[in-house]
């Protein structure tokens, strides 16, 4: 509750900042302070302190998991703005507008982590995606950015239509928008209309898959991630995606047992398709940005494992995976922004030009690939053990590991270019301290790779 | 009138919208088709709402059943309005750069 109210207020305040305050640096600092206030407000709710004590009539339900996810995603946004602030300022004369959009997205995030009603799911998804359409088209004079924005917008609203039809069918079958999985129709007291319920759930499933860019609904992802300004791609691929995943798990993970058996078949198909498409096409990409877009599809395939069934470590697995993946992706995009072009060749000989930057890039890539001692290893490990505990076949685990091995190929192409290829790296001018900020991120990943419990303990206290 | 008629009617409207999105080339028309999809859903929600309300009123008592679907409709209308404002802004931005709103133009990112 606190997070929803405070983030909206901060968004409005940020909007007016572009009016009176001309310095980009000051605007960035205001955004950072705002994010800190947001984190404090959210943690305060965990300790029972509320800005407004309002009865939401069961529309929103706040639990430890949702609030802690909020805290983590706000902290990730803080890191993101802290590193990318200068780059955001380059895109507009009034970067405060973008910061205010971030706050509105965070409002959507906090709705998505706490909804208990399909109406709030719809509202949260829309609050999350509408600012993203704007951010995608932020580079107004750039044709690619325009194209990506229009594509994302048309596809996004199309999937919203599908989502709404799904919700309507579920309502028609159950007589309620609450997610409590009633056995009988809430209004008539008769048994539910099974055909309509299944149709609704499948439509809802398709729309949510679209939002998290899982195959076969992934086709917008590479184009949009490629066309959008790189800073905002980094935001879309991390924080927005993690929030969509938490919403997905909220809807399907614990509720709607109606699909039970057929549900796992559907999910298995989607997971396999996502892993296959993401990993195989990523191998053939020549642009690093596009490769990262496909790799984000592949990582979504791994995160989908959390949906397989609700066990005691599902929450831990999805949180750890989302955080570790987000940190590594923010890091690798932050390096990519400073390159003059997006090709693999631009990384040639980076280890000689800037050894520290080459080292942190290697850590980010190792983490994405899931090499031990980096956070990515434990993230994948937790995810797979959650999968086994949920009762999936071992063959699925083996397929996942094989695809993780394939992913090493395309991640290590960059490492190989940095350390073994000769040539001039296309590294642009770096601001002061930039490499040290990234080093801090890399150290965070390494710490999480040894002590993942540092992150997970707070889930219970 | 039985609810089936409404379901089939709304699904027809929705399908017209889907087909329009997939086949039309003009960005504005694609956009109108998306609106058509949303309105088909609105109509279906109102039909369900009325159905549930009628069912629970059969024994004479005044009932609030089904009212939440109509509230949902208002939310959909508000969100659709917000989407229109963003969507038209994006289309105008694209028109300024390419002097066309043909969706076929959207293939530069492919290669």
HADDOCK unambig.tbl for C-alpha pairs under 7 A between the chains (distance, minus, plus):
assign (segid A and resid 119 and name CA) (segid B and resid 72 and name CA) 6.67 0.50 0.50
assign (segid A and resid 130 and name CA) (segid B and resid 83 and name CA) 6.94 0.50 0.50
assign (segid A and resid 140 and name CA) (segid B and resid 93 and name CA) 6.91 0.50 0.50
assign (segid A and resid 143 and name CA) (segid B and resid 97 and name CA) 6.92 0.50 0.50
assign (segid A and resid 144 and name CA) (segid B and resid 109 and name CA) 6.70 0.50 0.50
assign (segid A and resid 146 and name CA) (segid B and resid 94 and name CA) 5.67 0.50 0.50
assign (segid A and resid 147 and name CA) (segid B and resid 106 and name CA) 5.76 0.50 0.50
assign (segid A and resid 149 and name CA) (segid B and resid 90 and name CA) 6.91 0.50 0.50
assign (segid A and resid 150 and name CA) (segid B and resid 90 and name CA) 6.21 0.50 0.50
assign (segid A and resid 150 and name CA) (segid B and resid 91 and name CA) 6.85 0.50 0.50
assign (segid A and resid 153 and name CA) (segid B and resid 87 and name CA) 6.71 0.50 0.50
assign (segid A and resid 157 and name CA) (segid B and resid 34 and name CA) 6.89 0.50 0.50
assign (segid A and resid 158 and name CA) (segid B and resid 34 and name CA) 6.01 0.50 0.50
assign (segid A and resid 161 and name CA) (segid B and resid 37 and name CA) 5.92 0.50 0.50
assign (segid A and resid 161 and name CA) (segid B and resid 38 and name CA) 5.58 0.50 0.50
assign (segid A and resid 164 and name CA) (segid B and resid 41 and name CA) 6.64 0.50 0.50
assign (segid A and resid 165 and name CA) (segid B and resid 41 and name CA) 5.73 0.50 0.50
assign (segid A and resid 168 and name CA) (segid B and resid 41 and name CA) 6.96 0.50 0.50
assign (segid A and resid 168 and name CA) (segid B and resid 45 and name CA) 6.08 0.50 0.50
assign (segid A and resid 172 and name CA) (segid B and resid 48 and name CA) 6.04 0.50 0.50
assign (segid A and resid 187 and name CA) (segid B and resid 52 and name CA) 6.54 0.50 0.50
assign (segid A and resid 187 and name CA) (segid B and resid 56 and name CA) 6.95 0.50 0.50
assign (segid A and resid 187 and name CA) (segid B and resid 65 and name CA) 6.74 0.50 0.50
assign (segid A and resid 188 and name CA) (segid B and resid 55 and name CA) 6.94 0.50 0.50
assign (segid A and resid 188 and name CA) (segid B and resid 56 and name CA) 6.92 0.50 0.50
assign (segid A and resid 223 and name CA) (segid B and resid 109 and name CA) 5.88 0.50 0.50
assign (segid A and resid 223 and name CA) (segid B and resid 110 and name CA) 6.97 0.50 0.50
assign (segid A and resid 227 and name CA) (segid B and resid 109 and name CA) 6.82 0.50 0.50
